[in-house]
């Protein structure tokens, strides 16, 4: 339900069926879907795609990185597209396990994910997991700030 609320506005039904649409959407290099289930119901998931397969993230990071003096290779960087856990199952380590599985055994050197500005608690969790902030980018016509976070691979969290 968190993704159904602003600023995401994603259909809960669409998210619940991610195990059907996710693999086809992420069939490109670096695409990976991790789904966590409890009693047959989806309770969490993580999606990834390589940076060179995601033009919006590529544009966003290309604009951000030169000012930071950071170099990231698009073909050696994985983007964590989505990481979500049902609110009734939070606090049980599901998100960390999903991201651990998502980023394990990767051939890429870097992982990047985005967190909306109003989700400061989520940013703190990612920082606790070893992610560092790369910078920010306005999205949705400037109504939301996206924080780009980075983690070197291999994942050891």
N, C-alpha and C positions, 0 to 999 in steps of 0.2 A: 504493500500500500504506500510505502514511502516514495516509490517511483511514480505513483499515480498523482501525487500532489505537485504543486508548482515548486520549483521551476521545471521539473522533469516532464510531468504531464503524460506519462507513458501508461498504456492500458494494462491493468493488472492481468487481464486474460492473456495478452500478448506475452507478458513476462512469464506467466505460469507455463506457457507452452514453449519456453526457450529451448528445451531439449529437442524440439522438432525443428524450429527455424534457425537456431544458433549455428549448428554445424554447416548448413548450406551457406549461410551468410559469411562464415569465417573459413571457408574452404581455401582461402588464399594462404600464401606462405606465412607462417607464424600464427595462424589461427588456431585457437584452442578453446574448448569449453569444458569447464568443470562444474558439475551439478551435485549439490548435496541434497539428499532426500531423507525424509523421516516418515515411516509408515506409508510409503508410496506418494508422498506429497513433496513438491519442491520446496525446500526451506532456505536454500542459498545457492548462489552461482557466481562464477567468475568467467569472463570472456577476455580473450586477447587477440591481437592482430599485430603484425609487424608494422612499424612506422611507415615504411615505404609503400604500404598498401592502404594507408589512411590519409587521404589528401587534406582533410581539415586539420588533423593533428600535425601533419607535416608543415602546413602553412603557419599554424600557431607557433610551433617550436622554432621554425626558421626565423620568424620575426623576433622571438624572445631570446634565443641563445646568443646571437652576436653581442648583445649588450651585456651578457653575463660572462663572456669569454669562455664558454663551454662548447665543446665540439661533440656532437653525437652523430653517429653514422646511421642513416635511415634503415639500411639493410641489416644492421646489427643492434637494433633497438626494438623492443616489444612494447606495445601500448596495452595497458590494462583498460579495456573498454568499459567493463562493468564489473562491479563487485557488490553484491547485495545479499542480505540475510533477512529473512522474515523477522519482524520485530518480536514475535513470540519466542524466537530461538536465539536471540542475541545474547552475548555474554557467555557463550559455551565454546568459543574457539573455532566456530564454523568459518568465519571470514578468514581467519589466519590460515586455517587448513586449506581452504579454497585457493588462496593466493599462493600458499606454499606449493600446492600441486600445480597450479597454473605456471609458476615460474621455475619449477624444478626441471632439470635436464634440458635447459634451453641452450641453444647455440649462440644466441645473441649476447652482447656484452652489457646492455643497459635495459632497464625497465622504467617506464614513465606511466604515471596515472594522473588523472585530474580530480580535483575536489572543489565543489562549489564554495564560495566564500563564506556563506552562512553555516557551513558544516565544520566549524572550528574543532569540535570534539573529534570528528572523524580524522581531520588533519593531524591531530595529536596522536591518535592511534597509529597512523601511518608513520609518523616520526618515531614513535616508540619501536616500530618494526624496522627502523633503519632508513626510511626514506628521507630525503632532504628536499627542500623547496628550490625549484629552478627559477620560478617567477610566476607572474600572473598575466592573465589575458581577459579582456572584457568579452562576454558572449551574450547571446540573446539581445542584441541591439544595445549592449552596455548595461543591461539591467542586472546582470549577474557577473561576478568575478570568478574566473576559473583559476585555481592554483595548480600549477604543474609540479608534481613531485617526482623525484628520481631515486633509483636504487641501482647500484652496480650489481651485475650478475657474475657469478652464480649466487642464487638466493641462499642465504644461510640462516634466515630467521626461523 
